[in-house]
């Protein structure tokens, strides 16, 4: 077979916005290289929670979503096995180690090989390859899958690390923007910090706007939108939504 070589180098050199597509391409290569494989996916498993992460080929991603919904399936024992031994089944739907519901029909896959990828244990990545028949199991038993796991695992770790860094950078920028918007709200509405933050949260919910987007608008315009009267909490004029200079505020002076 043709190994993915070197997948980790490709992940390191890939443009940031192409990282999800690269992961899908790497999995597609596994499907093409393994006899009997029709789909391959990577999920992350943290305790009882499974998060679909990337997939290629039909049916596999559907099975992953089903595992995530019911909290059972081959990815869970694979993630729990610290030795890295694959979980193998020749019939995904009748295997008694898990009970996946079949009342609404089953995706067209039958055999499965799930392998935990080396990496952080707090959210273990699991490579799952699905097949329509037993040919997949013969290829896995022959070591074909084991040949590519280390390189693919390294690539997944690189992609995950780069995406986490990107998410942290976005979060840091967003938090700074929200903090600045709270400051503007404190000054313009003469509110303490907690009430200013609560006003922004209420405005975000009422307008169905992400808090970060609302904060960007406030920084751009320098204006804090008014909360409709019906949505203002009862209380004194300093409560969220009560602007200084309002009719209520003037009546008290």
N, C-alpha and C positions, 0 to 999 in steps of 0.2 A: 504494500500500500504506500501511498505518498503521504508522508507525515506533514503536519503543519509546521513549517520551519522557516524562520523562528517566529512563532506566534507572539511571544512576549515582545520581541523587537518591533514587530508591526504595531502592537498596541502602544508602545512607547513613542513611536514616530507618528502615529495617527493624529490627524487634526481633532481637536476636542469635540466638535460638533458631529464627527463621524464615528465616535467611539461605540455608540449603540449599534450602528450598522456593521462595524467591524466584528463585534461579538456575534452578531447574527451570521455574518459571512464565515467566521471560523466554525460555527456549529454546522452550517450547511456543508462545509468541507468534510466534517466528520460523517455526515449522512452519506455523502458521495463515496467516502473511502471505506466504509464498513459494509460488507455484504449483508443484506437483509434489513439494514436500517432504513426507516422511512422518516424519522423525525428525531431531533436532538434538542435538548433544552438545558438551561442552567437556572436553578432556583437557589434562593438563600433560605436556610432553615434556622430559626432562632427559637429553641424550645418548642412550644406547640404551634408556632406561627411559621407559615411557609409563604414566601413572596416570589412569585414568578418574576424572572429577571430578563431572560432572553431565550429565544427559540427559533428554530428553523424547521421547515417541513410541516406537513399537515398533522393534525390530531394531538401531537405532543403538548403544545401549549394549552389545549383544551383539557387534557388530563391534569396538567399542573394546576389549572384553576380549580378543577374538581378536588384535587388533594388539599388545596388551600381552604376550600369551603368546608370540607368534612373533617379536616385534621388527621387524615390517614392516607397511606399510600407508600410506595417504595422509597420516596425521598426521605421520609422520616427515619426509618432504621438505618439508611445509608449515612445520614448525617450524624447519627448517634454512635456509629462504629468508628472508634478512634484508630483502628488498625487500617482503615481505608479499603477493607475488603468490599467488593461490589455486592449489591443486593440484586439477585438474578431471579427472574420468574418467567416461566414459559407461557403463563396465562395470567395476565394482569387482573382479569375480572373475576377469577374464581379462587385466587390465592387467599388462603385463610389467615395469613399474617396481617391482612388489612381487609376491610370490607367496603369496597367502593360501590356506591349505589349504581344500579344499572336500569332502574325503572324507566328512565327516559331515553333509553338507547345508549350504546357505547361507541366512542370514537373508533375508527377502523385500525386499531393497533392491538397487539396481543402480547408479544414478548417484550421484556423490559430489562435493562441493565442500568442500575443507579450506582454511581460512584462518588463518594465525598472527595472534593478537591482539597489539596493541602492549602491551609490558610487559617485565618482567625476563627477560633471556635465559637465566639459569641454569635456569629451569624455564618454558619458553615455553608459554603457553596457546594451544590451537588449537581454533577453532570448526569443527566438521564438520557439514555438512548432507547428509542422505541422501535420495535419491528413488527411486521405483519405476520411473521412466521418464525420458526426455530433457527433459520439461517443466522440471525443476529446472535443467538446464544453460542453457536459454533464459532463465529468470528471472535466473540469476546473470550471464549475459552481458549482460543488459539493465541491470545495475547495481543491481538490487533488493537484493542481499545487501550490496554495498558501502555502501549508504545507512545500514545499521543497525550495521555493524561498529564504528565508533568509539564509539558510545554503549554498545553491548553490551560492548566491551572495557573501557571505563571502569567499567561496573557490575561486571564480573568482577574487575577490580583492587581495587575497593572491598571486595567480598565476601571476596576472598582475604586482603587486609590485615586486615580485621576478624577473620576466623577465625584468622589467625596470631597476632594480639594475644591473642585468647582462649586459644589453645593455650599461649602463653608464660606467661600468667597462671596457668593450671592447672599448668603444669610448675613454675613458681616456688613455688607453694603446696605442691605435692607434694614438691619437693626439700627444702623447709624441714621438712615433716612427717617425711620419711625421716631427715633429719639429726638431728632431735630424738629419734626412735626409736632411732637408733644410739647417741646419748648415754645414753639410759636403759639400753640393752643393755650398754654399756661399764661402767656403774656397777653394775647388778644382777648381771652375770656376771663382773665384774672382768676384762674383756677389753680389749686394745688396739683402736684404731679399726678396723684392717683386719679383724681376726677378728670383731669385732662386726658389721661390714657383711656379711661372708661368712655369718655365722650367719643374719642376716635374709634374705639371698638364698636360702639353703638352706631355711629355713622357708617362704619364698614358693613355692619350687618344690615342696616336699613337700606343702603344703596346697593347691596350685593356686590361690593367692590373689595378686592383684596386690600388688606391693611397697608401693605407696601405701596400699592398703586395710589391709594388715598393719600398717603404721606407724601409721595412724589408730587401729587397735584397741589397739596398745601405748600410745599417748598417752592413750586414753580409760580404759584399765584400769590402766596403770602396770605391767603384767605382761608378761614376755616368754615366749611359749609354749615348752614343752620340745620339742626335736627327738627323735623316737623313737630308742632305742638303736641299732637296726639301721642308721640313717641317719647316725649320728655318725661323723665321720672319726677314724681312729686317731691317737693322740698323747697328749700330757700333758693334765692336767685343765684347762688354760687354753684348749684347743682349742674351736672352736665347738660348742655343745651341752652342754659340761660345766659345770654350774652349781656355784658354790661351795657347800660344805656337802653335796655329794653323797656317796654311799658311797665312791667312789673318792677324793675329796678328803679325807674323814675318815680313810681308811686310811693316807694318806701323812703326816698330821700326827702 
